[in-house]
Amino acid sequence: MGKVSKGEKCTFCNEPAVKSISVAEASKYFNIQAEARGRVYLCKKHYKEYKKMSKEERELKRLRW
């Protein structure tokens, strides 16, 4: 059982989180300090934004498989 299922809040807006991503990945798309470590928790709204911003990179990554 992970932190999201235990009720972790979104890093940006304090709504319930639905996904978590690494800080390194999040710093590419959101304004986060690169020195931070660990995970970033995203609510439904912010996860949707992340998916839109990273769509091209994720598609290229899948093609390399």
Summary of the structure (lengths in Angstrom):
residues: 65
radius of gyration: 12.4
end to end distance: 29.5
largest distance: 36.1
contacts: 155
relative contact order: 0.21
helix: 37%
strand: 15%
